[in-house]
Amino acid sequence: MTSNVASKRLFQEYKSLLTNPPEGISAGPVNEDDLFIWEALIQGPEGTPYEGGIFPAELRFPKDYPLNPPKMKFLGEIWHPNVYTNGEVCISILHPPGDDPNHYESASERWSPIQSVEKILISVMSMLAEPNDESPANVEAAKMWRDRRLEFEKKVREGVRRSLGL
Amino acid sequence: MPEQYEFADSTDWLPTPLAALAPLESSLRCQVCKDFFTTPMMTSCSHTFCSLCIRRYLSQEGRCPACREPDQEVKLRRNWVLEELVANFTVSRKRLLDFARSGMESLEEDATETQRPKKRRKVEQSTPNGTERRSTRSQSKKMPSSTNQPSLPSTPEVIEDSEEGSVYEDVESQSAHFTNGTKEPDDGLVACPCCHRRMKENLINSHLDKCISGNSHTPVDDTFSPAPQIAPPGTIAYAQVKRSKQNDRLPFINYSLLTDNALRKKLRDLGIPSHGSKDLMRRRHTEWVNLWNANCDSTNPVTKRQLLQELKVWEDTLGRQSEKTGTSGFMAKDFDSGNYVKNQKSNFDDLIRQARQKRALASNIPVQIVNGETPEPPQPENTISDHELRRPDLLHLQNEALLSKPKSDADEMTVLPPTRGLLPTTQMETNKKIEQQTYPGPTSSISTHLSSKNMASQSSAGTASDQAPLQSYMGDLPEPSFSAYAP
């Protein structure tokens, strides 16, 4: 039952992402037999150093989704203050409301079952545009973003170009 | 098993001429499971979710998923009107959708026949008739340009409609036009607004009087009745009034007050599996209470056997899975709190030390020794820069807080981080207890009693079980709370 709730809801979300996709985002299960692992493609937002890049990411859903949030991990390299070096994304919408790993996020920003894959991906897109250096997952990137912005942007652009095979 | 369901969702309407129904349908769906509401329940903050969805979330987080106001499952109330809306909508959904789709096809055919003019100007030139031109212009102005349905062939349709002189026709009335196609067959009969049966116009008034008072014997012609199986409005809510409640709701229990064996006995008494660790038993009991209580809410309750089947499905998927990962607690199954606390312990300790030093420096009062830790000699500048290297985000914040706050608060700050970090689960439980205690027992049970009378869903049985969890949460006699349950 519970797992049915999860897979049913995931299928619903998949369908609505197919019929009514938000701009710059595409997502769906890697394999339709397992609805709990998704792959998403996110376009780098315009006007940011990530512009022009396409960032593949993997979403892993818990069996009790939507009670608990999925985990999101970028598959390629991405230099960003809120992305761990292993690609894991650290934003408040992906944190369950019961705990507060950084001890300052307001509950209203965190995961709740009324959020959705679409909202997560939109949040990640805006995270790319506006890094949050108050809770850096990648401290080096955060420092560079804060102190040496030009160098940061250069590094990001290089990464984007590399990922596109240019 | 996705194949078993028809994965209908609100976006089905978007490519049809009835795209306006998409938001209507999504408001008839639960935001948690994204399905149509099953036994909709309203929280005390007036948000509505399926009974099982909200019960599961409340037992995990104790908050409303929408606004995160603290709430309790005993305060949930039925939302009859919504249940009725969903029931009536789902009955006619398929035919409505089929009709919308066929309407779209016929429109497309029309469009190809008339060669679908690309510019309005062309249409005007090709139609010398004055009325037609006027209606075309008004129509195209009202057509929302931003609607992302390129397949909607607006202009040709309008020209045809304009023969009826419909100058004011716009998108909405166009949709209405389609609905009317089914609901208002041109048979010279009129539909009763109450029961939708069709009859001659001269009969309608006398029928309506009787229909409203509930005994309609007017002979009516049912042949054109658009939806004979649709129940008359109000049936769900009012049919339930006299339904006797055989099932009492189960109370939650304070698991920390029970030993493993006492909990095992409780599970056995309830007739559900009693194996596994205490944590598994606790989660199983929580799930069972949710399933059971949601079933009590339901208009069409299922048997205990079916509930046990659902519990088994839960056991096979979630129950076992969570045990393997060995995480603890209601909250944050994926958050490795233990590890986090371990990693951050040095930071917390440093913060405590720092704050103590500051206080000691400021007041020159000897620092109290707590937890057997000895304060180090004051060296504030050094420690701060040292920490900033290690964990800039956290310390940055904490330092600011320390600097800006008055000295008395600094003392509080020293205690706060470790408490939060060390035992997140326990603290949430304590919070819950505090929340429970802030609502005085008697008052709240009186108010629930009154409102449950109003809702007519849970007459006297409701109060007994409403009161019970409060008692058990406060630590008074968890035993009697279970006497309410008879298998």
Interface residues (C-beta under 8 A of the other chain):
Chain A: M1 T2 S3 N4 V5 S7 K8 R9 F11 Q12 E13 K15 S16 T19 N20 E32 L35 P62 K63 D64 P66 L67 N68 P69 K71 H95 P96 P97 G98 D99 D100 P101 N102 H103 Y104 A107 S108 S112 P113 I114 D133 E134 S135 P136 V139 A142 K143
Chain B: M1 P2 Y5 F7 D9 S10 T11 D12 L14 P15 Q31 V32 C33 K34 D35 C53 R56 Y57 Q60 E61 R63 P65 A66 R68 E287 L291 E310 V313 W314 T317 L318 Q321 S322 F330 M331 A332 K333 D334 F335 S337 Y340 P392 D393 L394 H396 L397 P417 R420 G421 P424 M428
